[in-house]
Amino acid sequence: MRHLMTASGCAGLGVAVHLAGPFLPVLLTTAGLGAGLIGASFLLAWAADAGEAVFSGGLVLAAVALVGVLPELTIEVHFAFIQRADLVTANLTGATRLLLTGAIALPLLVAFNAQRRGHTPPPAVRVAGHRRLELGILLVTAVFAVQIIVRGSLSVLDGVVLLGLYVWYARRVQGSPDEEPAVAGVPAGLLSLPPSYRRPAVAALIIGAALVVVTIASPFTHALLLTGSSIGVDPYVMIQLVVPVATEAPEVIVVAVLVANRRPAQGLALFLASSVSQWTLGLGSLPIAYLAGGGGFSLPLAGREQLELALTGAVTLFVVAALATLRPARVDALLAAGVYAAEVVWPTTPVRFAGTFVLAVFALNLLLARRRRLRGLLRAAFGRAHAAPPAG
């Protein structure tokens, strides 16, 4: 209950700051709106976790899953709608690279946690076999994105294809084998309510938090841009590095809790599922929002946006190749974490070129070496629905 009240208080603070925004300094406005967005993101994540257990029916479950990515989706769609083509990929690429790097770097976190507890050697991280579904979707979307990068534009047709992949994934993931649910903390508290109160409580939490996100997400990004301008930080870098920290905070915290409770594979699955949503739902929504805002049928991508998408695609292919065996290795984790750290510390074009080249080379090498395993990924994503084959 304490965590729920804290997050609700932060969300309420964000709304209050938004209402008083014209009378507050921009730095204070940015901090208050950021706290509100983080609080609302936690509320949505908790409600979505509980909603998957409370509600039934494919359409309802798909809506609950959509709620979980609402904060980042709102920001990305907003930039596309107001024709800010120079910023539309900032949050998407930043969030996707954060999630995928977190997924592949989990063995390092597990090793650190084991060392802290005095466990030697650390337990191996083994991904559940039915998580091939996410890997297969990520593989296809990353390859599909190559033609978008080369062409330098994101068309409405591209958006329809990507959104179709998201719908396909949402339907397939509902039929995947069950595993022990990763419900703990606030979601577990919601599920402990009397049956007659569960659905109303979860629905009220979803609606309330969603309204807060829709209200303050766009003002937060504008305040953040003003703050970046005042301290001399590039707007694209400001959005790419700061916003994902707020919108993806719930996933990161949940994964940390799962790792601490020796359930790292479920944490990795959460990162992969969120990455699928970014690549399909997030990227696919941009050209449609751009058209709705008065733009053309194709969203133009300048050289910078092409490079950012190329780096994100290289990260995706590397993570898919590294996880194709369902046993992430520490050496792969070190490489991905090293590239991510370099591009965060030195957000320059040469560093991004170098990171893209290095990860693309290693990804192609691993994909060729593990090409037989790729069939299993594609079969899990697009083959006939049945129980996933055993890992190994």
C-alpha positions as CSV (number, residue, x, y, z in Angstrom):
1,M,0.0,0.0,0.0
2,R,2.9,2.4,0.8
3,H,4.3,2.0,-2.7
4,L,0.9,2.5,-4.3
5,M,0.4,5.7,-2.3
6,T,3.9,7.0,-3.2
7,A,3.3,6.4,-6.9
8,S,-0.1,8.0,-6.7
9,G,1.3,11.0,-4.9
10,C,4.0,11.4,-7.6
11,A,1.3,11.2,-10.3
12,G,-0.8,13.8,-8.5
13,L,2.3,16.0,-8.1
14,G,2.8,15.8,-11.9
15,V,-0.7,17.0,-12.6
16,A,-0.4,19.8,-10.1
17,V,2.9,21.0,-11.6
18,H,1.3,20.8,-15.1
19,L,-1.6,23.1,-13.9
20,A,0.9,25.5,-12.3
21,G,3.4,25.2,-15.1
22,P,3.3,28.8,-16.4
23,F,4.1,30.1,-12.9
24,L,7.1,27.8,-12.2
25,P,10.7,27.8,-13.3
26,V,11.4,25.4,-16.2
27,L,13.7,23.2,-14.1
28,L,11.1,22.7,-11.4
29,T,8.5,22.0,-14.0
30,T,10.6,19.4,-15.6
31,A,11.4,17.7,-12.3
32,G,7.8,17.7,-11.2
33,L,6.4,16.4,-14.5
34,G,9.1,13.8,-14.6
35,A,8.2,12.6,-11.2
36,G,4.6,12.5,-12.2
37,L,5.3,10.5,-15.3
38,I,7.4,8.0,-13.4
39,G,4.6,7.6,-10.8
40,A,2.0,7.1,-13.5
41,S,4.2,4.7,-15.3
42,F,4.5,2.5,-12.2
43,L,0.7,2.6,-11.6
44,L,0.1,1.5,-15.2
45,A,2.7,-1.3,-15.0
46,W,1.2,-2.6,-11.8
47,A,-2.3,-2.3,-13.1
48,A,-1.3,-4.1,-16.3
49,D,0.3,-7.0,-14.4
50,A,-2.7,-7.4,-12.2
51,G,-5.1,-7.0,-15.2
52,E,-3.6,-9.9,-17.1
53,A,-4.6,-12.1,-14.2
54,V,-8.0,-10.4,-13.5
55,F,-9.4,-10.0,-17.0
56,S,-10.1,-12.5,-19.6
57,G,-10.8,-12.4,-23.4
58,G,-8.3,-11.7,-26.2
59,L,-9.4,-8.1,-26.9
60,V,-9.3,-7.1,-23.2
61,L,-5.9,-8.7,-22.7
62,A,-4.6,-6.9,-25.7
63,A,-5.9,-3.6,-24.3
64,V,-4.2,-4.4,-21.0
65,A,-0.9,-5.1,-22.7
66,L,-1.3,-1.8,-24.7
67,V,-1.7,0.1,-21.4
68,G,1.8,-1.1,-20.3
69,V,3.5,0.8,-23.1
70,L,1.2,3.9,-23.0
71,P,3.8,6.3,-21.6
72,E,6.4,5.8,-24.2
73,L,3.8,5.5,-27.0
74,T,2.2,8.8,-26.1
75,I,5.5,10.6,-26.3
76,E,6.5,9.0,-29.6
77,V,3.1,9.6,-31.3
78,H,3.0,13.2,-30.0
79,F,6.3,14.1,-31.8
80,A,5.0,12.5,-35.0
81,F,1.7,14.2,-34.8
82,I,3.2,17.7,-34.4
83,Q,5.5,17.0,-37.4
84,R,8.8,16.9,-35.3
85,A,10.4,14.4,-37.7
86,D,13.8,15.2,-36.1
87,L,12.7,13.8,-32.7
88,V,10.2,11.0,-33.5
89,T,12.8,8.2,-33.1
90,A,14.6,9.6,-30.1
91,N,12.6,8.0,-27.3
92,L,11.9,4.8,-29.4
93,T,15.6,4.1,-30.1
94,G,16.7,5.1,-26.6
95,A,14.1,2.9,-24.9
96,T,14.7,-0.1,-27.2
97,R,18.4,-0.1,-26.8
98,L,18.0,0.3,-23.0
99,L,15.6,-2.7,-22.9
100,L,17.7,-5.0,-25.1
101,T,20.9,-4.2,-23.5
102,G,19.3,-4.9,-20.1
103,A,18.1,-8.3,-21.5
104,I,21.5,-9.4,-22.8
105,A,23.3,-8.0,-19.7
106,L,21.3,-9.9,-17.2
107,P,24.0,-12.6,-16.7
108,L,26.3,-9.8,-15.4
109,L,23.6,-8.7,-12.9
110,V,23.1,-12.3,-11.9
111,A,26.8,-12.8,-11.3
112,F,27.0,-9.6,-9.3
113,N,24.0,-10.7,-7.2
114,A,25.5,-14.2,-6.6
115,Q,28.8,-12.7,-5.6
116,R,27.2,-10.3,-3.2
117,R,25.3,-13.3,-1.6
118,G,28.5,-15.4,-1.6
119,H,27.2,-18.0,-4.2
120,T,30.0,-19.4,-6.3
121,P,29.7,-20.1,-9.2
122,P,26.6,-17.9,-10.1
123,P,23.5,-19.7,-11.4
124,A,23.2,-19.9,-15.2
125,V,20.5,-17.8,-16.9
126,R,18.3,-20.1,-19.1
127,V,15.6,-18.6,-21.2
128,A,12.3,-20.4,-21.4
129,G,11.8,-22.2,-24.8
130,H,8.6,-20.3,-25.6
131,R,10.4,-17.0,-25.5
132,R,11.6,-17.9,-29.0
133,L,8.4,-16.1,-30.0
134,E,9.8,-12.7,-29.0
135,L,13.1,-13.5,-30.5
136,G,11.5,-14.5,-33.8
137,I,9.4,-11.3,-33.9
138,L,12.5,-9.1,-33.1
139,L,14.5,-10.8,-35.8
140,V,11.8,-10.2,-38.5
141,T,11.3,-6.5,-37.4
142,A,15.0,-5.8,-37.4
143,V,15.4,-7.2,-40.9
144,F,12.3,-5.4,-42.1
145,A,13.7,-2.1,-40.7
146,V,16.7,-2.4,-43.0
147,Q,14.7,-1.2,-46.0
148,I,13.3,1.7,-44.0
149,I,16.8,2.8,-43.0
150,V,18.2,2.5,-46.5
151,R,15.1,4.3,-48.1
152,G,15.3,7.1,-45.5
153,S,11.5,7.1,-44.9
154,L,8.9,5.4,-42.9
155,S,5.7,4.9,-44.9
156,V,2.2,4.3,-43.8
157,L,2.5,0.9,-45.4
158,D,5.5,0.1,-43.2
159,G,3.4,1.2,-40.2
160,V,0.5,-1.1,-41.2
161,V,3.0,-4.1,-41.5
162,L,4.6,-3.3,-38.1
163,L,1.2,-2.9,-36.4
164,G,0.1,-6.1,-38.0
165,L,3.1,-7.8,-36.5
166,Y,2.2,-6.4,-33.1
167,V,-1.4,-7.8,-33.4
168,W,0.0,-11.1,-34.5
169,Y,2.4,-11.2,-31.5
170,A,-0.4,-10.2,-29.1
171,R,-2.5,-13.1,-30.3
172,R,0.4,-15.6,-30.3
173,V,1.7,-14.7,-26.9
174,Q,-1.8,-15.4,-25.3
175,G,-1.4,-19.0,-26.5
176,S,2.1,-19.5,-25.3
177,P,2.7,-22.1,-22.5
178,D,2.0,-20.8,-19.0
179,E,4.9,-20.2,-16.6
180,E,4.9,-19.1,-12.9
181,P,3.5,-15.5,-13.0
182,A,5.9,-12.7,-12.1
183,V,3.3,-11.0,-10.0
184,A,4.6,-9.5,-6.7
185,G,4.3,-6.4,-4.6
186,V,1.5,-4.0,-5.6
187,P,0.0,-6.3,-8.3
188,A,-0.1,-9.1,-5.8
189,G,-1.9,-6.8,-3.3
190,L,-4.5,-5.9,-5.9
191,L,-5.1,-9.6,-6.6
192,S,-5.6,-10.2,-2.9
193,L,-8.6,-8.0,-2.8
194,P,-12.0,-9.6,-2.5
195,P,-13.2,-10.9,-6.0
196,S,-16.0,-8.3,-6.2
197,Y,-13.4,-5.4,-5.8
198,R,-10.6,-6.7,-8.0
199,R,-11.8,-5.7,-11.5
200,P,-13.2,-2.3,-10.4
201,A,-9.9,-1.5,-8.6
202,V,-7.7,-2.5,-11.4
203,A,-9.9,-0.8,-14.0
204,A,-9.9,2.5,-12.0
205,L,-6.1,2.3,-11.6
206,I,-5.7,1.8,-15.3
207,I,-8.0,4.7,-16.3
208,G,-6.7,7.1,-13.7
209,A,-3.0,6.5,-14.5
210,A,-3.7,6.6,-18.2
211,L,-5.3,10.0,-17.9
212,V,-2.3,11.3,-16.0
213,V,0.1,10.0,-18.6
214,V,-1.9,11.5,-21.5
215,T,-2.1,14.8,-19.6
216,I,1.5,15.3,-18.6
217,A,3.6,13.2,-21.1
218,S,3.7,15.8,-23.8
219,P,4.3,18.8,-21.4
220,F,7.1,16.9,-19.8
221,T,8.9,16.4,-23.2
222,H,8.5,20.1,-24.0
223,A,9.8,21.1,-20.6
224,L,12.7,18.7,-21.0
225,L,13.6,20.2,-24.3
226,L,13.6,23.7,-22.8
227,T,15.8,22.4,-20.0
228,G,18.2,20.9,-22.4
229,S,18.4,24.1,-24.4
230,S,19.1,26.1,-21.3
231,I,22.1,23.9,-20.3
232,G,23.3,23.3,-23.9
233,V,22.3,19.7,-24.4
234,D,21.3,18.4,-27.8
235,P,17.4,18.0,-27.9
236,Y,17.6,14.5,-29.5
237,V,20.1,13.3,-26.9
238,M,18.0,14.8,-24.1
239,I,14.9,12.9,-25.2
240,Q,16.8,9.7,-26.0
241,L,18.6,9.4,-22.7
242,V,16.2,10.9,-20.1
243,V,12.7,10.0,-21.2
244,P,13.4,6.2,-21.3
245,V,14.6,6.3,-17.8
246,A,11.2,7.6,-16.7
247,T,9.0,5.4,-19.0
248,E,11.0,2.2,-18.6
249,A,11.6,2.6,-14.8
250,P,8.9,0.1,-13.8
251,E,10.3,-2.7,-16.1
252,V,13.8,-2.1,-14.7
253,I,12.7,-2.2,-11.1
254,V,10.6,-5.4,-11.7
255,V,13.5,-7.1,-13.4
256,A,15.8,-6.2,-10.5
257,V,13.3,-7.7,-8.1
258,L,13.1,-10.8,-10.2
259,V,16.8,-11.2,-10.3
260,A,17.1,-10.7,-6.5
261,N,14.5,-13.5,-6.1
262,R,16.5,-15.8,-8.5
263,R,14.1,-15.5,-11.4
264,P,16.2,-13.8,-14.0
265,A,14.7,-15.6,-17.0
266,Q,11.4,-14.0,-16.3
267,G,13.1,-10.6,-16.1
268,L,14.7,-11.2,-19.5
269,A,11.4,-12.2,-20.9
270,L,9.9,-8.9,-19.7
271,F,12.6,-6.9,-21.4
272,L,12.1,-8.8,-24.7
273,A,8.3,-8.3,-24.6
274,S,8.7,-4.6,-24.1
275,S,11.3,-4.4,-26.9
276,V,8.8,-6.1,-29.3
277,S,6.2,-3.5,-28.4
278,Q,8.6,-0.7,-29.2
279,W,9.7,-2.2,-32.6
280,T,6.2,-3.0,-33.7
281,L,3.6,-0.9,-32.0
282,G,5.9,2.1,-31.3
283,L,7.5,2.4,-34.7
284,G,4.4,1.4,-36.6
285,S,2.3,4.1,-35.1
286,L,4.7,6.9,-36.1
287,P,3.8,7.3,-39.8
288,I,0.1,7.1,-39.1
289,A,0.4,9.8,-36.4
290,Y,2.5,11.8,-38.8
291,L,-0.2,11.6,-41.5
292,A,-3.0,12.4,-39.0
293,G,-1.1,15.5,-38.0
294,G,-1.1,16.9,-41.5
295,G,2.1,15.2,-42.9
296,G,2.3,13.0,-46.0
297,F,2.0,9.3,-46.4
298,S,5.7,8.9,-45.6
299,L,7.6,10.1,-42.6
300,P,11.1,11.4,-43.7
301,L,14.1,10.2,-41.8
302,A,17.2,12.3,-42.0
303,G,20.8,10.9,-41.7
304,R,20.8,11.1,-37.9
305,E,17.5,9.2,-37.6
306,Q,18.7,6.6,-40.1
307,L,21.9,6.1,-38.0
308,E,20.0,5.8,-34.8
309,L,17.7,3.2,-36.3
310,A,20.6,1.3,-37.8
311,L,22.3,1.2,-34.3
312,T,19.1,0.0,-32.8
313,G,18.7,-2.7,-35.5
314,A,22.3,-3.8,-34.9
315,V,21.7,-4.1,-31.2
316,T,18.5,-6.1,-31.9
317,L,20.2,-8.5,-34.3
318,F,23.0,-9.0,-31.9
319,V,20.7,-9.7,-28.9
320,V,18.6,-12.2,-31.0
321,A,21.8,-14.0,-32.2
322,A,23.2,-14.1,-28.7
323,L,20.0,-15.5,-27.2
324,A,19.3,-17.9,-30.0
325,T,20.7,-20.7,-27.9
326,L,18.5,-19.6,-25.0
327,R,21.6,-19.4,-22.8
328,P,23.0,-15.8,-22.7
329,A,26.8,-15.7,-22.3
330,R,28.7,-13.2,-20.2
331,V,31.0,-12.3,-23.1
332,D,28.0,-11.2,-25.2
333,A,26.7,-9.2,-22.2
334,L,30.0,-7.4,-21.8
335,L,30.2,-6.5,-25.5
336,A,26.6,-5.1,-25.6
337,A,27.0,-3.3,-22.3
338,G,30.3,-1.8,-23.4
339,V,28.8,-0.4,-26.6
340,Y,25.8,0.9,-24.8
341,A,28.0,2.7,-22.2
342,A,30.1,4.2,-24.9
343,E,27.2,5.6,-26.8
344,V,25.7,7.1,-23.6
345,V,28.9,8.7,-22.4
346,W,30.0,9.9,-25.9
347,P,26.7,10.5,-27.9
348,T,28.6,11.4,-31.1
349,T,28.1,10.2,-34.7
350,P,31.5,8.4,-34.9
351,V,30.8,6.4,-31.7
352,R,27.4,5.4,-33.1
353,F,28.9,4.4,-36.4
354,A,31.5,2.3,-34.6
355,G,28.9,0.7,-32.4
356,T,26.7,-0.1,-35.3
357,F,29.6,-1.7,-37.2
358,V,30.9,-3.7,-34.3
359,L,27.5,-5.1,-33.3
360,A,26.5,-5.8,-36.9
361,V,29.7,-7.8,-37.6
362,F,29.3,-9.9,-34.4
363,A,25.6,-10.3,-35.0
364,L,26.1,-11.6,-38.6
365,N,28.8,-13.9,-37.4
366,L,26.6,-15.4,-34.7
367,L,23.6,-15.6,-36.9
368,L,25.5,-17.6,-39.5
369,A,27.0,-19.9,-36.9
370,R,23.6,-20.5,-35.4
371,R,21.5,-20.4,-38.5
372,R,19.8,-23.7,-37.7
373,R,18.5,-22.3,-34.5
374,L,16.9,-19.4,-36.4
375,R,14.4,-21.8,-37.9
376,G,13.1,-22.5,-34.4
377,L,12.7,-18.7,-33.7
378,L,10.8,-18.2,-36.9
379,R,8.7,-21.3,-36.4
380,A,7.8,-20.1,-32.9
381,A,6.8,-16.7,-34.3
382,F,5.0,-17.7,-37.5
383,G,4.5,-21.5,-37.5
384,R,1.5,-23.4,-36.3
385,A,0.6,-22.7,-32.7
386,H,1.7,-25.5,-30.5
387,A,3.8,-26.1,-27.4
388,A,7.3,-24.6,-27.8
389,P,10.1,-27.1,-28.4
390,P,12.4,-27.8,-25.5
391,A,15.3,-25.5,-25.0
392,G,18.7,-26.6,-26.1
